[in-house]
Structure formats: C-alpha cells, structure tokens
Amino acid sequence: MTSGALIYLITPLVAALSQLMLKKAADNPAYVGLRFYLNPTVLFAYFLFFGCMVANVFALQTLELTVASVLEASGFLYVMALGRLFLGEKITAKKLIGNALIVAGITMTLFLKL
C-alpha cells in the first residue's frame, strides 16, 4: 500500500473527527453570536479539516484520482462509528449494508488498482 493510500484512509477519519467537533460546538448553548463561529473548538476543527485537504493534495501525487475518490469513501465508515460512540446515533441495518458495500468497494479497489 502506498503512502498516498494510507493518507486517503487516515484523512477521512480526521475530517470526521473535525465534523464531530463542529457538531458538538454547534450544540453548545454557550456559543452564540460571533462566538458560534470563532471559538477554539470550531477553529481547531477547521484547522484539522484544512490539514486534511493539504495532505490529500500531496497524496494525489502518488495515487490515481479514481483510487483516491474510492478511498475517501471510508469517511462514511468513520462517521457512522463516531456518530454511534459520541452522539448516540442508531446503527440500522441499512447503514450496515451500505457500509459493508463501501468496505467491499474499497477492498476491491485496493487489490485491483494498487
């Protein structure tokens, strides 16, 4: 597995964590007005998200775009797991089937393209 592939499997996790941080900040009643947009949690979440985009640009130097886009779909797996762990969201049969298809697609892409 190339370093670009690893980056494209890790950055969706970091991006999902930043989305979770943004959700938690949006739910915080202490953040009103300008503080809703300019507070440490939100700023750090955007910093993480920007870092993911920069890392992805470097990863694209070693990956085909078709492979990168498929690997980026791993973010759906992370969002489902983090939503369950930190937000108490339900994992339904439809979500499990959808994520199983994503895993199958990622696995096939890694074995056929890399």
N, C-alpha and C positions, 0 to 999 in steps of 0.2 A: 504494500500500500504506500502510495506516495505521500509526501508531506502535505501537498495540496489537498489530498483526500482527507487526511486527518483534520486539517484546518476546517474543511467543509463539514465535518462531522462534529467538531467542537464548537464552532461559532454559532450554530443554531441553538445549542444549549445555553451559551452565554446570552444570546439575543432573547431566548425565552426567559431567562432569569431577569434580564432588564425589563421585559414586559411585565413580569410579575411584580417587580419593584414599582413600576409605573401604576399598576392596578392598585397596589397597596397604598401608594401615595394619593391616588385619586379617591380612595375610600376614607382617607384620614380627614376628619372634620376640622382639624387644626389648620389645614392648608386651604385658605380662602384668598380670593383676590389674586394679587401678583404672586403671593407665596405658593399658590397652587402650581405655578409654573416654575418658580425659582426657589426651590428648596433643595437641600443636599441629596435627598433620595432621588428626586427627578433628575437633577444634574448628573449624578453618578450613573443613573440608568442610561441617560443619553450618551454619556462618555463610553460606557460599555458597548452600546449599540454602534457608535461611530467606530470604535476599535474593531468590532466585528467586520464592518464594511471595509476597513483598511486591510485587515488580514485576508479577506476574501479577494481583494484586488491582487495581492501577492500570490494567493493560491491559484488564481486563474492563469498564472504564468506556467503552471505545471499540469493543468487539467483542461480537458475539452469542456466547452460550455455545456454540452448535453449531460456530461457526467456531473458537473458542478450543480446544475439545477436539480438533478435527481437526489444528490447527497443533501442538498439544502432542505429537502422534504423531511429529513429526520427531525426538523424542528417541531413537526406535529406530534411526534412521539414524546418529546420533552414537554411540550405544552400540556398534553394530556396528563402526564405523570405529575408535573408541578402543580397543575390545577387541582388534582386529587389531593396531593400532600399538603398544600398551603391554603387552598381555597375551599376544600371540601366538596369539589365538584364530583358528580357521579360519573363512573365509567360504565357506559352502556354497551350492549352487545354490538350495536352499530359502530361505536367508537373503536371497540376492539377489532372488529372485522376490518374497518378502514385502516387502522394502524398496522394490522397484520399484512394487508396488501402493500402498504408503504414499505414495511420491512422486506417483503419479498422483492419488491421493485429495486430497492437499494442493494440487496444481496445480489440479485441478478446483474445489476449494472456493475457492481464491483468485480464480480467474477468474469463477466464478459468483456468489459472495457479496459480494466486495469491490468 
